[in-house]
C-alpha cells in the first residue's frame, strides 16, 4: 500500500505537466489559427485542416514533450525540482519552435481587418 501512495505524487506531477503542456499549446495555437477557421471575407480562405490536423498534433506534442522530459529527468536526476524545471524548459522550447515553424494563413494585407 505504501508503494502505491509514494508513486501517486510523481504520477500526478507528470499528468499535471502533460495537461499544462496541452493547454498551453492550445492557447498558443488558437490566435494563430483564427483566420484559417474564420476564413476572412465570405469565408474564401477557410482552411479547417488547422482544426482536424494541426490542433490534435499540437495537443499531442504539447502533452508528450513535457511529460517525456519529466519522465527522463526523474530517471537520471534525483533532485525533486530538476524534472519539473526540465519539463517546463522543454515546453518553452517546443512552443518557441511551434511559433517559429508553424505559419498558418494570416490576414491577406495590413489594411484588412476581417471578423477577428
One Martini backbone bead per residue (centre of mass of N, CA, C, O) as a GRO file, in nm:
protein
  116
    1UNK     BB    1   0.055   0.063  -0.019
    2UNK     BB    2   0.302   0.260  -0.003
    3UNK     BB    3   0.387   0.245  -0.299
    4UNK     BB    4   0.135   0.381  -0.416
    5UNK     BB    5   0.154   0.653  -0.254
    6UNK     BB    6   0.445   0.731  -0.360
    7UNK     BB    7   0.351   0.728  -0.675
    8UNK     BB    8   0.126   0.949  -0.691
    9UNK     BB    9   0.285   1.215  -0.702
   10UNK     BB   10   0.454   1.178  -0.968
   11UNK     BB   11   0.214   1.108  -1.152
   12UNK     BB   12   0.065   1.374  -1.106
   13UNK     BB   13   0.288   1.556  -1.220
   14UNK     BB   14   0.289   1.441  -1.509
   15UNK     BB   15  -0.009   1.506  -1.571
   16UNK     BB   16   0.011   1.809  -1.519
   17UNK     BB   17   0.226   1.869  -1.738
   18UNK     BB   18   0.058   1.763  -1.975
   19UNK     BB   19  -0.182   1.957  -1.938
   20UNK     BB   20  -0.017   2.217  -1.960
   21UNK     BB   21   0.091   2.165  -2.247
   22UNK     BB   22  -0.181   2.140  -2.396
   23UNK     BB   23  -0.296   2.415  -2.311
   24UNK     BB   24  -0.068   2.593  -2.419
   25UNK     BB   25  -0.083   2.499  -2.711
   26UNK     BB   26  -0.376   2.599  -2.758
   27UNK     BB   27  -0.321   2.901  -2.686
   28UNK     BB   28  -0.115   2.938  -2.921
   29UNK     BB   29  -0.296   2.836  -3.161
   30UNK     BB   30  -0.561   3.007  -3.176
   31UNK     BB   31  -0.466   3.291  -3.295
   32UNK     BB   32  -0.323   3.163  -3.551
   33UNK     BB   33  -0.603   3.002  -3.653
   34UNK     BB   34  -0.843   3.204  -3.686
   35UNK     BB   35  -0.841   3.269  -3.993
   36UNK     BB   36  -0.882   2.973  -4.094
   37UNK     BB   37  -1.161   2.944  -3.958
   38UNK     BB   38  -1.308   3.202  -4.064
   39UNK     BB   39  -1.191   3.310  -4.374
   40UNK     BB   40  -1.289   3.583  -4.393
   41UNK     BB   41  -1.407   3.689  -4.673
   42UNK     BB   42  -1.661   3.476  -4.723
   43UNK     BB   43  -1.464   3.227  -4.654
   44UNK     BB   44  -1.219   3.195  -4.873
   45UNK     BB   45  -0.985   3.102  -4.632
   46UNK     BB   46  -1.084   2.836  -4.540
   47UNK     BB   47  -0.909   2.603  -4.302
   48UNK     BB   48  -0.985   2.303  -4.128
   49UNK     BB   49  -0.704   2.161  -4.085
   50UNK     BB   50  -0.632   2.308  -3.816
   51UNK     BB   51  -0.839   2.127  -3.656
   52UNK     BB   52  -0.790   1.817  -3.773
   53UNK     BB   53  -0.459   1.832  -3.758
   54UNK     BB   54  -0.305   2.048  -3.588
   55UNK     BB   55  -0.438   2.034  -3.308
   56UNK     BB   56  -0.376   1.736  -3.231
   57UNK     BB   57  -0.066   1.766  -3.261
   58UNK     BB   58  -0.032   1.993  -3.050
   59UNK     BB   59  -0.155   1.843  -2.811
   60UNK     BB   60   0.034   1.600  -2.817
   61UNK     BB   61   0.301   1.756  -2.796
   62UNK     BB   62   0.227   1.918  -2.537
   63UNK     BB   63   0.201   1.653  -2.363
   64UNK     BB   64   0.471   1.489  -2.430
   65UNK     BB   65   0.716   1.668  -2.385
   66UNK     BB   66   0.702   1.718  -2.072
   67UNK     BB   67   0.664   1.424  -1.986
   68UNK     BB   68   0.928   1.304  -2.105
   69UNK     BB   69   1.122   1.495  -1.964
   70UNK     BB   70   1.036   1.419  -1.679
   71UNK     BB   71   1.087   1.112  -1.696
   72UNK     BB   72   1.390   1.123  -1.769
   73UNK     BB   73   1.484   1.300  -1.527
   74UNK     BB   74   1.393   1.106  -1.296
   75UNK     BB   75   1.608   0.883  -1.374
   76UNK     BB   76   1.883   1.077  -1.357
   77UNK     BB   77   1.758   1.271  -1.140
   78UNK     BB   78   1.735   1.327  -0.765
   79UNK     BB   79   1.581   1.593  -0.787
   80UNK     BB   80   1.270   1.741  -0.744
   81UNK     BB   81   1.309   2.007  -0.945
   82UNK     BB   82   1.438   1.913  -1.220
   83UNK     BB   83   1.199   1.785  -1.384
   84UNK     BB   84   1.023   2.039  -1.393
   85UNK     BB   85   1.227   2.225  -1.527
   86UNK     BB   86   1.267   2.052  -1.781
   87UNK     BB   87   0.970   2.053  -1.876
   88UNK     BB   88   0.943   2.364  -1.903
   89UNK     BB   89   1.175   2.401  -2.103
   90UNK     BB   90   1.065   2.216  -2.327
   91UNK     BB   91   0.801   2.367  -2.363
   92UNK     BB   92   0.923   2.639  -2.444
   93UNK     BB   93   1.081   2.529  -2.691
   94UNK     BB   94   0.832   2.412  -2.837
   95UNK     BB   95   0.677   2.682  -2.866
   96UNK     BB   96   0.893   2.828  -3.019
   97UNK     BB   97   0.901   2.629  -3.258
   98UNK     BB   98   0.606   2.663  -3.337
   99UNK     BB   99   0.615   2.977  -3.398
  100UNK     BB  100   0.845   2.944  -3.620
  101UNK     BB  101   0.714   2.711  -3.809
  102UNK     BB  102   0.407   2.771  -3.774
  103UNK     BB  103   0.216   2.905  -4.068
  104UNK     BB  104  -0.064   3.014  -4.101
  105UNK     BB  105  -0.293   3.178  -4.236
  106UNK     BB  106  -0.332   3.516  -4.281
  107UNK     BB  107  -0.387   3.811  -4.333
  108UNK     BB  108  -0.362   3.956  -4.646
  109UNK     BB  109  -0.355   4.254  -4.516
  110UNK     BB  110  -0.318   4.532  -4.315
  111UNK     BB  111  -0.616   4.660  -4.397
  112UNK     BB  112  -0.738   4.392  -4.309
  113UNK     BB  113  -0.971   4.282  -4.048
  114UNK     BB  114  -1.217   4.132  -4.046
  115UNK     BB  115  -1.372   3.914  -3.781
  116UNK     BB  116  -1.163   3.952  -3.528
   0.00000   0.00000   0.00000
